[in-house]
Amino acid sequence: MAKDRATTSQTKRPPAITLEDREDELINLSLAEAERRIREGKASDSLLIQFIRHSSTKAQLEKQKLEADVELAKAKAESIRQGERIEETYLKAIEALKRYSGQGEDDDYD
């Protein structure tokens, strides 16, 4: 029966191409197996404790904090990139104004 389940799960979807897809596939298989063991009453204490820990309010809050930290890091990186672009734009504008007022480097019009 375990062989049939493994065969059918492999035929349901194409093989994972990326590492992330493969990881997701393995996590889903692991969760399905854990669920089967829990339903059949064959789950070990450590398996049950693991699910209890991951479903706790503290674990959920920690996950939300990590997600917020990732978003904050992305926003900071984007802000730095925008600052660099603005600085470039200012430098170009200053150079253009210098050329316009005759203070900048002369273009070769000879």
C-alpha positions in Angstrom: 0.0 0.0 0.0 2.9 2.4 0.8 4.3 1.6 -2.6 1.0 2.5 -4.3 0.8 5.8 -2.5 4.4 6.7 -3.5 3.7 5.8 -7.1 0.5 7.8 -7.3 2.1 10.9 -5.6 4.9 10.8 -8.2 2.5 10.5 -11.1 0.3 13.4 -9.9 2.8 16.2 -10.7 5.9 16.6 -12.8 9.3 16.5 -11.0 10.4 19.7 -9.4 12.8 21.8 -11.4 14.0 24.3 -8.8 15.4 23.6 -5.4 12.5 25.6 -3.9 9.9 23.5 -5.7 11.7 20.3 -4.5 11.7 21.5 -1.0 8.0 22.3 -1.1 7.4 18.9 -2.6 9.3 17.2 0.3 7.5 19.3 2.9 4.1 18.4 1.5 5.0 14.7 1.5 6.3 15.0 5.1 3.2 16.7 6.2 1.0 14.2 4.5 2.9 11.3 6.2 2.7 13.1 9.6 -1.0 13.6 9.2 -1.5 10.0 8.3 0.4 8.9 11.4 -1.6 11.2 13.6 -5.0 10.0 12.2 -4.0 6.4 12.6 -2.8 7.0 16.2 0.7 6.0 15.4 2.4 9.4 15.8 5.3 9.7 18.1 5.4 12.1 21.0 8.1 14.2 19.3 5.9 14.5 16.2 3.0 15.7 18.2 5.1 18.2 20.1 6.6 19.5 16.9 3.1 20.3 15.6 2.0 21.9 18.9 5.1 24.1 18.9 4.5 25.3 15.3 0.9 26.0 15.9 1.5 28.1 19.1 0.8 31.8 19.2 4.4 32.5 19.9 5.6 30.6 16.8 3.1 32.5 14.7 4.2 35.8 16.1 7.8 34.9 15.5 7.0 34.0 11.9 5.2 37.3 11.4 8.2 39.2 12.8 10.5 37.4 10.5 8.3 38.3 7.5 8.2 41.9 8.6 12.0 42.0 9.0 12.4 40.7 5.5 10.0 43.3 4.1 11.9 46.0 6.1 15.2 44.9 4.7 13.7 45.0 1.1 12.4 48.5 1.7 15.8 49.7 3.1 17.6 48.2 0.0 15.1 49.9 -2.3 15.5 53.2 -0.4 19.3 53.0 -0.9 18.9 52.3 -4.6 16.5 55.3 -5.0 18.9 57.5 -3.1 21.7 56.6 -5.4 19.5 57.3 -8.4 18.5 60.7 -7.0 22.2 61.6 -6.3 23.0 60.7 -9.9 20.2 62.9 -11.2 21.3 65.8 -9.0 24.9 65.5 -10.3 23.7 65.5 -13.9 21.5 68.5 -13.3 24.4 70.4 -11.6 26.7 69.6 -14.5 24.0 70.7 -17.0 23.6 74.0 -15.1 27.3 74.6 -15.0 27.5 74.1 -18.8 24.6 76.3 -19.3 26.1 79.1 -17.2 29.5 78.7 -18.9 31.3 77.3 -15.8 31.4 73.7 -16.9 33.7 71.9 -19.3 33.4 73.2 -22.8 32.2 70.9 -25.4 34.4 70.6 -28.5 32.8 73.0 -30.9 36.0 73.8 -32.8 
